[in-house]
Amino acid sequence: MKPLLVAALVFISTSCFAQYPYDAKRDNLWPFGYGYAAGFNDTLFGLTWLDYASGSLNINREFIDIDFRETDAVGCDTNGNLLFTTNGIMIYNRNSTVMQGCDTLNPGHWAEQTAAVGYILPQGALALPMLANNTEWCLFHSRLRDSHNNLGGYDVEGVYYSLIDVKQNFGLGAVTSLRNPLALNDTIDYGKLTGCRHANGRDWWIVFFNSALTKYKRLLLSPFGVQDLGWHQFPNPSLPYLGLGQAVFTPDGTKYLNFGVVGNVYGEFLEIYDFDRCNGKLSTPNIINVFDSCIMGGVAVSPNSRFAYTSCGDRVYQYDLEAADVEASKQLVAQWDGFVDPEFPVGTFFYLMGGTPDDKIIINSSNTVRFIHTIDQPDSPGLACNVLQHNIALPTFNGASMPNYPNFRLGPVDGSACDTLGIDVGLAEPPKQATNVQPALEVYPNPAGNYCNIGFGSTLKQDGILIVHDLNGRTMFETPLQKATIGYTLKTEGWPATMYLCTVYEGSKAKGSIRFVKE
């Protein structure tokens, strides 16, 4: 069995480690709108697709009976072709029929009540590929509690993940595992499922809060599955009650923003955290409480990761994340111009946001309208960001849906302790090699039992350090090395059975790195 284990891990290390940069087209397709029921003569219903496959926006219409509301997630292959969608109630294959193995994604009262319009949970689902071969996907999803809360609204009672194999059922896909619980019987923040690429360029961090933003949960998705790293407590509670809004990582992955709208009594809360892509931890929260008297809103960040945008009903604001005082940098960049949809005379207010592949930010409306707004130059400060109101006309009505995508174009953190997989930021460049690294190390036995020997190839010319990291970038072991040392016996007893990276430093320079398996 040992040779089989090694072969499997070698396959994973060579083919499944490299997702970036091959994921760059996975967010090409953006579905909006209500379904088209058979027999309806109203031509304003159906789905609208924003398609960025050509590098610019193309708008297509599809006459199918799938209803999207706030929960809207999509899976595309590396060529940008549709694999599946979900509206939070069902998972649909690329032919827009219910995927094999899916009865109801989030069964209960709210799935039944919203079956005709789609699940009403912003960022209530997030689809992420597990491997680079377009086969296995993990769909994270939140479920609304069946009963109302004491303020007349509803709570999120749990977060789950379901597994999809898109090659099954003759290429139409099948749900292979449904509703695996990640958090139960704990009031969770209202949707806001979002992800960020791990610093290794392959894996994904998923972070979500409880309703009071006093603690957050870290999840790690890798080819080995979903790893639940538990709840982490924050000392200072911020939200007095659950708020409608969005959560987003900055495109460079260095910050996490959570925007919740609690209404006229408590105001709106923009929370900005530093984010460590190696360990998935949040730190140094900056809590901004404003009172703009809205009941729902969204948040997005410019492609250069400098400017954050929040929506609040009839207004859009910009914050400079590089300012010494972020709160003081707040600037009004758009006020609703009074436009209403002529087919259904309600206002085109501002609600959920999304960063599109053409480096713009689109904004939907909280009302059922056929128009979407665009922040045309989001990297520019102040009014130069150029908010274009209702500039994208949809052929069908849209009921507040906004596809929920992570940043698929984010690569590894080159040179970090977690940059261990040979994935390089440059598309045309060969796998990165550390400067002056000699591939002289060896490990035996490999796989290791309770001990293994690390051979340095030649004696150290000066004092150094030996460091071992796991696949998440955590330091498992570190020890100083003396000059003239030629090897080290490493005790691995009690370590989890997985792959590790051992690096030996000669002075301040790396002498070499090597991977080994603990069985």
C-alpha positions in Angstrom: 0.0 0.0 0.0 2.9 2.4 0.6 3.7 2.8 -3.1 0.1 3.5 -3.9 0.0 6.2 -1.2 3.1 7.9 -2.6 1.8 7.7 -6.2 -1.5 9.3 -5.2 0.3 12.1 -3.3 2.7 12.7 -6.2 -0.3 13.1 -8.5 -1.9 15.6 -6.2 1.3 17.5 -5.8 1.9 17.9 -9.5 -1.6 18.2 -11.1 -3.9 19.4 -8.5 -1.7 22.0 -6.8 -1.9 24.4 -9.7 -5.2 26.2 -9.9 -4.1 29.7 -10.4 -3.7 31.0 -13.1 -6.0 28.5 -14.8 -9.1 29.7 -13.0 -9.2 33.2 -14.6 -12.3 32.5 -16.7 -14.4 30.8 -14.0 -16.4 34.0 -13.4 -17.3 34.7 -17.1 -21.1 34.1 -16.7 -23.4 36.2 -14.5 -27.1 35.1 -14.4 -29.9 37.5 -13.4 -33.7 37.5 -13.4 -36.8 35.6 -12.8 -37.7 32.3 -14.5 -39.9 31.8 -17.5 -42.8 29.6 -16.7 -44.4 27.6 -19.5 -47.4 29.3 -20.9 -46.4 32.8 -19.8 -46.8 35.4 -22.6 -45.0 38.1 -20.7 -41.7 38.5 -22.6 -40.1 40.4 -19.7 -39.6 37.2 -17.7 -36.7 34.7 -18.1 -33.0 34.8 -17.4 -30.5 37.4 -18.5 -26.8 36.3 -18.8 -24.0 38.8 -18.6 -21.2 37.1 -20.6 -17.6 38.3 -20.4 -16.0 35.5 -22.4 -14.9 37.8 -25.2 -13.3 40.2 -22.8 -16.1 42.7 -23.0 -19.8 42.5 -21.9 -22.3 40.6 -24.0 -25.9 40.3 -22.9 -27.9 37.1 -23.7 -31.4 36.0 -22.8 -32.6 32.5 -21.9 -36.2 31.3 -21.7 -36.0 28.9 -18.8 -37.9 28.4 -15.5 -35.2 29.1 -12.9 -35.8 31.8 -10.4 -33.0 33.7 -8.8 -33.2 36.1 -5.9 -30.3 37.1 -3.6 -28.8 33.6 -3.5 -27.0 33.2 -6.8 -23.9 31.0 -7.3 -22.4 29.6 -10.5 -19.8 27.0 -11.4 -17.8 27.4 -14.6 -14.9 25.4 -16.0 -11.5 26.8 -16.8 -12.7 27.9 -20.3 -15.6 29.8 -18.8 -18.3 27.3 -19.8 -21.3 26.7 -17.6 -21.2 23.7 -15.3 -24.0 24.4 -12.9 -26.0 27.1 -11.0 -27.9 27.3 -7.8 -30.6 29.6 -6.5 -30.3 28.3 -2.9 -33.2 25.9 -3.4 -32.0 23.6 -6.1 -28.8 22.9 -8.0 -29.2 23.0 -11.8 -26.9 21.4 -14.3 -25.7 23.1 -17.5 -28.9 22.1 -19.3 -30.9 24.0 -16.6 -32.5 20.9 -15.1 -32.3 19.8 -11.5 -29.0 18.1 -11.0 -29.0 14.4 -10.1 -28.8 13.8 -6.4 -30.3 17.2 -5.4 -33.7 17.1 -3.8 -33.7 20.5 -2.0 -30.5 22.3 -1.1 -31.9 24.1 2.0 -35.2 22.3 2.8 -37.7 23.9 5.1 -40.2 26.8 5.4 -38.2 29.4 3.4 -37.4 27.1 0.5 -41.2 26.4 0.2 -42.1 30.1 0.6 -39.5 31.3 -2.0 -39.7 28.5 -4.5 -41.4 30.8 -7.0 -38.7 33.5 -6.7 -35.5 32.0 -5.3 -33.8 31.9 -1.9 -33.7 35.4 -0.2 -30.3 35.2 1.3 -27.5 37.5 0.0 -24.4 35.5 -0.7 -26.2 32.5 0.6 -24.2 30.1 -1.6 -20.6 30.0 -2.8 -19.2 27.5 -5.4 -15.5 26.6 -5.4 -13.5 24.0 -7.4 -11.7 21.5 -5.3 -9.2 20.4 -8.0 -7.8 21.8 -11.3 -9.5 19.2 -13.5 -13.1 20.7 -13.5 -14.5 17.6 -11.9 -15.1 18.1 -8.2 -16.7 21.1 -6.7 -17.7 22.2 -3.2 -20.8 24.3 -2.7 -21.1 26.1 0.6 -24.6 27.2 1.5 -26.5 28.8 4.4 -30.0 27.8 5.6 -32.6 30.2 7.0 -34.3 29.2 10.3 -37.9 28.0 9.8 -39.3 30.4 12.4 -39.2 34.3 12.5 -37.2 36.1 15.1 -38.6 38.5 17.6 -38.1 41.5 15.3 -40.2 40.0 12.5 -37.3 39.0 10.4 -35.4 35.7 10.0 -32.2 34.1 11.2 -29.6 31.9 9.5 -29.5 28.7 11.6 -26.7 26.8 9.8 -24.0 26.6 7.2 -23.4 23.4 5.1 -21.4 22.2 2.2 -22.4 19.9 -0.6 -20.1 18.1 -3.1 -20.7 18.0 -6.9 -18.9 15.8 -9.5 -19.6 17.5 -12.8 -18.4 14.5 -14.9 -21.1 12.1 -13.6 -24.4 11.5 -15.3 -22.9 11.7 -18.8 -21.3 15.1 -18.1 -24.5 16.7 -16.6 -23.1 16.3 -13.1 -24.4 14.8 -9.9 -24.5 15.8 -6.2 -22.4 13.2 -4.4 -22.8 14.5 -0.9 -25.6 16.8 0.3 -25.9 19.1 3.3 -22.8 18.3 5.4 -23.1 20.6 8.5 -20.4 23.1 9.3 -22.3 25.2 11.8 -25.7 24.3 13.4 -28.0 25.8 16.0 -26.0 29.0 16.2 -27.3 32.3 14.8 -25.1 33.1 11.8 -24.5 36.3 9.9 -27.0 36.9 7.2 -25.5 35.0 4.3 -22.2 36.7 3.4 -20.4 33.5 2.3 -17.2 34.5 0.5 -13.8 33.0 -0.1 -10.2 34.0 -0.6 -7.3 32.1 -2.3 -4.8 30.7 0.1 -1.3 32.1 -0.1 -0.2 28.8 -1.7 -2.2 29.8 -4.9 -4.3 26.7 -4.8 -6.5 26.3 -1.7 -9.3 28.5 -0.4 -10.2 30.2 2.8 -13.9 30.6 3.7 -14.8 32.9 6.6 -18.1 33.7 8.1 -19.3 35.4 11.3 -22.0 34.8 13.9 -24.8 37.3 13.8 -23.3 39.6 16.4 -19.8 39.6 14.8 -18.3 38.5 18.1 -16.7 35.4 16.5 -15.8 34.0 13.1 -15.3 30.5 11.7 -12.3 29.5 9.4 -12.7 26.8 6.8 -10.0 25.6 4.5 -10.9 23.9 1.2 -8.1 21.9 -0.5 -7.9 18.8 -2.7 -8.1 16.9 0.6 -11.5 18.2 1.4 -13.0 20.8 3.8 -11.1 21.4 7.0 -13.1 23.1 9.8 -10.6 25.2 11.9 -13.3 26.2 14.4 -14.7 29.4 15.8 -12.4 32.3 16.8 -13.5 34.9 19.3 -13.3 38.7 19.0 -13.3 40.7 22.2 -15.4 43.6 21.0 -18.9 42.9 19.7 -20.0 45.3 17.0 -23.4 44.6 15.6 -26.3 44.8 18.1 -28.4 42.7 15.7 -28.2 40.9 12.4 -28.0 43.2 9.3 -28.6 42.8 5.6 -25.5 43.4 3.5 -22.4 41.7 2.0 -18.9 40.6 2.8 -15.9 40.7 0.5 -12.2 40.3 0.5 -10.1 42.9 -1.2 -8.8 41.6 -4.6 -5.3 41.4 -3.2 -6.5 39.3 -0.3 -5.0 41.5 2.4 -8.3 42.7 3.9 -11.8 41.4 4.7 -14.8 43.7 4.7 -18.2 43.0 6.3 -21.0 45.5 5.7 -24.3 45.1 7.6 -27.3 47.3 7.5 -29.4 47.3 10.7 -31.7 50.2 9.8 -32.8 53.4 11.4 -32.2 52.4 15.0 -28.7 51.1 14.9 -27.3 52.4 11.6 -24.9 50.6 9.2 -21.7 48.9 10.1 -18.6 48.6 7.9 -16.0 46.4 9.4 -12.5 46.2 8.0 -10.1 43.5 9.1 -6.6 42.6 8.1 -6.4 39.1 6.6 -3.5 36.6 6.7 -3.7 34.4 3.6 -1.3 31.9 5.2 -3.4 31.0 8.3 -6.8 32.5 7.4 -7.0 34.7 10.5 -8.5 38.1 10.8 -7.0 40.9 13.0 -7.0 44.7 13.8 -10.7 45.4 13.2 -11.7 48.9 12.1 -15.4 49.3 12.9 -17.2 52.2 11.2 -20.7 52.9 12.3 -22.7 55.3 10.1 -26.4 56.4 10.1 -27.7 56.7 6.6 -31.2 55.4 7.3 -31.3 52.5 4.9 -32.5 48.9 5.4 -30.2 47.0 3.0 -26.9 47.5 1.2 -23.8 46.0 -0.3 -20.1 46.4 -0.5 -17.3 45.9 -3.1 -13.7 46.9 -3.5 -11.9 48.3 -6.5 -9.5 46.1 -8.5 -6.5 47.9 -7.1 -7.7 47.1 -3.6 -7.7 50.7 -2.5 -11.3 51.9 -2.6 -14.2 50.3 -0.8 -17.8 51.1 -2.0 -20.9 50.8 0.0 -24.5 51.2 -1.1 -27.3 52.5 1.1 -30.7 52.6 -0.7 -30.4 55.8 -2.8 -26.7 56.5 -2.2 -23.3 55.0 -3.0 -20.2 55.9 -0.9 -16.5 55.5 -1.4 -13.9 54.8 1.4 -10.1 55.0 0.9 -8.7 51.9 2.6 -5.2 53.5 2.4 -6.2 56.6 4.3 -4.9 57.3 7.8 -8.5 57.7 8.8 -10.6 55.5 6.7 -13.9 56.7 8.2 -13.0 60.3 7.5 -12.3 59.4 3.8 -16.0 58.6 3.2 -17.3 60.4 0.1 -20.7 60.4 -1.6 -20.1 59.3 -5.2 -23.7 58.7 -6.4 -27.2 59.8 -5.4 -30.2 58.0 -7.0 -31.3 60.2 -9.9 -35.0 59.4 -9.6 -35.2 56.9 -12.5 -37.9 54.3 -12.4 -38.4 51.2 -14.6 -41.1 52.3 -17.1 -42.5 48.7 -17.2 -42.9 48.5 -13.5 -42.7 52.0 -12.0 -40.4 51.5 -9.0 -37.0 53.1 -8.3 -33.7 51.7 -9.4 -32.1 52.0 -5.9 -28.7 50.6 -5.0 -28.3 47.2 -3.4 -25.8 44.3 -3.9 -22.4 44.8 -5.7 -20.1 42.6 -7.7 -16.6 43.0 -9.2 -16.8 41.9 -12.9 -14.0 40.4 -15.1 -13.7 43.8 -17.0 -12.5 45.5 -13.8 -15.7 47.3 -13.1 -18.2 47.0 -10.3 -21.9 46.4 -11.0 -24.8 47.2 -8.6 -28.2 45.7 -8.7 -31.4 47.2 -7.2 -33.5 46.1 -4.2 -36.6 46.5 -6.4 -37.7 44.3 -9.3 -36.4 46.3 -12.3 -34.6 45.7 -15.6 -31.6 47.8 -15.0 -28.1 47.5 -13.4 -25.7 50.3 -12.4 -21.9 50.4 -13.1 -19.0 51.9 -11.3 -17.0 52.5 -14.4 -13.6 53.5 -13.0 -13.6 52.0 -9.5 -9.8 52.5 -9.1 -10.2 56.3 -9.3 -10.8 58.5 -6.2 -14.0 60.4 -5.5 -16.4 61.3 -8.3 -13.8 60.2 -10.9 -14.9 56.6 -10.2 -17.9 57.5 -12.5 -21.0 55.8 -11.2 -23.2 55.2 -14.3 -26.8 54.8 -13.1 -29.1 52.2 -14.8 -26.7 52.0 -17.8 -27.0 48.2 -18.3 -30.5 47.5 -19.6 -31.6 43.9 -19.1 -34.1 42.2 -21.4 -35.8 40.7 -18.3 -36.7 41.8 -14.8 -34.2 41.1 -12.0 -35.3 40.5 -8.5 -32.2 41.6 -6.5 -30.0 38.7 -7.6 -26.2 39.1 -7.8 -23.9 36.2 -8.6 -21.5 35.5 -5.8 -17.9 34.9 -7.0 -14.5 35.0 -5.3 -11.4 36.5 -7.0 -10.3 33.6 -9.2 -7.3 35.7 -10.5 -5.5 35.9 -7.2 -2.2 34.0 -7.2 0.1 32.9 -4.4 2.0 35.2 -2.1 5.4 34.8 -3.7 8.2 34.3 -1.3 6.0 33.7 1.8 6.3 30.7 4.0 3.1 29.4 2.4 4.4 29.7 -1.2 5.2 26.0 -1.3 3.6 24.6 -4.4 5.7 26.1 -7.3 2.8 28.2 -8.6 4.0 31.5 -10.0 2.2 34.7 -10.5 3.6 35.2 -14.0 1.5 33.3 -16.5 4.4 32.7 -18.9 7.1 32.2 -16.3 8.4 28.8 -15.2 7.8 27.6 -11.7 9.5 30.0 -9.3 12.8 28.9 -7.7 14.2 30.6 -4.6 17.4 32.4 -5.2 20.5 30.3 -4.6 18.5 27.3 -3.6 20.3 24.0 -4.2 18.0 21.0 -4.6 20.3 19.0 -2.4 18.0 17.8 0.4 16.7 14.3 0.7 14.3 12.6 3.1 14.4 8.9 4.2 12.2 7.0 4.8 9.5 8.7 2.7 6.7 8.2 3.7 7.9 8.8 7.2 6.8 6.9 10.3 7.5 8.4 13.7 10.9 9.6 12.5 12.6 10.6 9.3 16.1 11.7 8.4 16.8 15.0 6.5 20.0 14.9 4.5 21.5 18.2 3.5 23.7 17.0 0.6 26.7 18.8 2.0 27.8 20.3 5.3 26.5 23.7 6.3 29.0 26.4 5.8 27.5 28.5 8.5 24.8 28.2 11.2 21.3 27.8 9.9 17.7 26.8 10.7 15.5 23.9 9.8 11.7 24.6 9.4 8.8 22.3 8.6 5.5 23.7 7.4 2.2 21.8 6.8 0.0 22.3 3.8 -1.7 25.3 5.4 1.6 27.1 6.0 1.6 26.5 9.7 5.0 25.9 11.3 5.1 22.4 12.7 8.7 22.4 13.8 11.7 24.7 13.9 15.2 24.2 15.2 18.6 25.9 14.9 21.4 24.1 13.0 25.1 24.4 13.7 27.8 25.0 11.1 29.2 21.7 9.6 26.0 19.8 10.2 25.1 17.4 7.3 21.7 16.1 8.4 19.0 16.0 11.0 16.7 13.3 12.5 13.2 14.7 12.7 10.7 13.3 15.1 7.2 13.2 13.5 5.4 11.1 16.1 1.8 12.3 16.6 1.8 14.5 13.5 -1.3 14.3 11.2 -0.9 12.0 8.2 -0.4 14.4 5.3 2.3 16.1 3.3 4.9 18.5 4.7 7.5 20.9 3.4 11.0 21.0 5.0 13.3 24.0 4.3 16.9 24.3 5.5 18.5 27.7 5.7 22.2 28.2 5.6 22.6 31.6 7.2 19.8 33.8 5.8 19.6 31.9 2.5 17.6 28.8 1.8 19.9 25.8 1.0 17.0 23.7 -0.2 13.4 22.6 0.3 11.8 19.1 0.1 8.4 17.6 0.6 7.7 14.4 2.5 4.7 12.4 3.6 3.8 11.4 7.1 1.8 8.2 7.1 
